[in-house]
């Protein structure tokens, strides 16, 4: 089977982008502060509007607090063994969650990962743990089928 | 089997970082120019010092020409089905290759990918195609075994 557009780069629709973000697990966050550009992987959940993650205090949290506009990149390469790939690049504002909003992040992660997700057991997140979301805008996706 | 440090984050040695970069295929480049932070995946080859890639003219090339200091991120999640992961974050200067140096990039990609790699067939790269390398410094790697 040789489709006419085999190997050509195709733009993903918003529905395809959402489906891809719902099925993937790792996003790379790109942030920039103090002259440094930093890319770091995070395990995330997606609810159709926001990426949610829980992390610990550190370089990426400090940078995103200083410069909240971040890039979110998700890709998948060669899942079919033929070199096909999909990638999504989006932007959004880093928003730290506190109080009841922490539950939004934990619920999204539980929905995505079941028992693997962190739980607060009603006792809060613990010292040094940070929950955040990034409301995505400017989403673009591309795919090549081989 | 429960190793005492099961689940703990471990720093990778330089040898482990090099082995990981040699075995992986996709790097995410983080660049920043004109107030925008951009993360984009590239298929790369690594020779122990530099990441090599071939791409087309576009946003990432324009941004890296303007601001050559970039972040290179490579990760692998859940290759064992238990949630273990490894990631490497490094920095380096974008260096565009021309003339005979294009052969360095193509040779590295052929070494890594065999016949999948682009070939110039002695005719150069063609219009709009860009070969570049990033000589890595400040490499750090982390791993969690589960």
Contacts between the chains, C-beta under 8 A, distances in Angstrom:
chain1	res1	chain2	res2	distance
A	25	B	77	6.6
A	25	B	78	7.6
A	26	B	75	6.7
A	26	B	77	5.1
A	28	B	28	4.8
A	28	B	30	7.9
A	28	B	39	5.4
A	28	B	73	5.9
A	28	B	75	7.6
A	29	B	39	7.8
A	30	B	28	7.9
A	30	B	30	4.4
A	30	B	37	4.7
A	30	B	38	6.7
A	30	B	39	3.7
A	30	B	71	7.6
A	31	B	37	6.2
A	32	B	32	4.3
A	32	B	37	4.4
A	36	B	71	8.0
A	37	B	30	4.7
A	37	B	31	6.2
A	37	B	32	4.4
A	37	B	37	6.1
A	37	B	67	8.0
A	37	B	69	7.2
A	37	B	70	6.6
A	37	B	71	4.9
A	38	B	30	6.7
A	38	B	71	5.7
A	38	B	89	7.5
A	39	B	28	5.4
A	39	B	29	7.7
A	39	B	30	3.7
A	39	B	39	5.5
A	39	B	71	4.6
A	39	B	72	7.7
A	39	B	73	3.9
A	39	B	89	6.7
A	40	B	73	6.9
A	40	B	87	7.9
A	40	B	89	6.7
A	41	B	73	6.8
A	41	B	75	4.5
A	41	B	77	7.3
A	41	B	85	7.9
A	41	B	87	5.4
A	43	B	77	7.6
A	67	B	37	8.0
A	69	B	37	7.2
A	70	B	37	6.6
A	71	B	30	7.6
A	71	B	37	4.9
A	71	B	38	5.7
A	71	B	39	4.6
A	72	B	39	7.8
A	73	B	28	5.9
A	73	B	39	3.9
A	73	B	40	6.9
A	73	B	41	6.8
A	75	B	26	6.7
A	75	B	28	7.6
A	75	B	41	4.5
A	77	B	25	6.6
A	77	B	26	5.1
A	77	B	41	7.4
A	77	B	43	7.6
A	78	B	25	7.6
A	83	B	116	6.7
A	85	B	41	7.9
A	87	B	40	7.9
A	87	B	41	5.4
A	89	B	38	7.5
A	89	B	39	6.7
A	89	B	40	6.7
A	116	B	83	6.8
